[in-house]
Amino acid sequence: MSEVKVENETVEKPKTHGAIIGDLVSGMGKVTLVIGISLGLIVGATLTIPDPTYSLLTLPNPMRYVYGLTIMASSFVSGIAFLGLGEVVTLLEKIRQRGSE
């Protein structure tokens, strides 16, 4: 929050809706990055071939690394896009506030 000095007192301005939305979108980007990369690692390490005999020993899926890397790459791109969009919203809100003063 930005601070304004008024007669030897510091008063904090409340966040505007645009700043809150920018922070929310940036937070969604961070969550997308963390969850996507985590799930990509888990899928890449544990994906197995379905066994019709339901035996306890299953074979690893030969494409598991490709699936894991695809999940990680797509979540990385989506997360970075959300982070960028959140920053754009925050900067536009700062420009709007500066223009109204």
Stockholm file with secondary structure:
# STOCKHOLM 1.0

chainA/1-101         MSEVKVENETVEKPKTHGAIIGDLVSGMGKVTLVIGISLGLIVGATLTIPDPTYSLLTLPNPMRYVYGLTIMASSFVSGIAFLGLGEVVTLLEKIRQRGSE
#=GR chainA/1-101 SS CCEEEETTEEEECCCCHHHHHHHHHHHHHHHHHHHHHHHHHHHHHHCBCCCTTCCSCCCBCTTHHHHHHHHHHHHHHHHHHHHHHHHHHHHHHHHHHHHHC
#=GC SS_cons         CCEEEETTEEEECCCCHHHHHHHHHHHHHHHHHHHHHHHHHHHHHHCBCCCTTCCSCCCBCTTHHHHHHHHHHHHHHHHHHHHHHHHHHHHHHHHHHHHHC
//
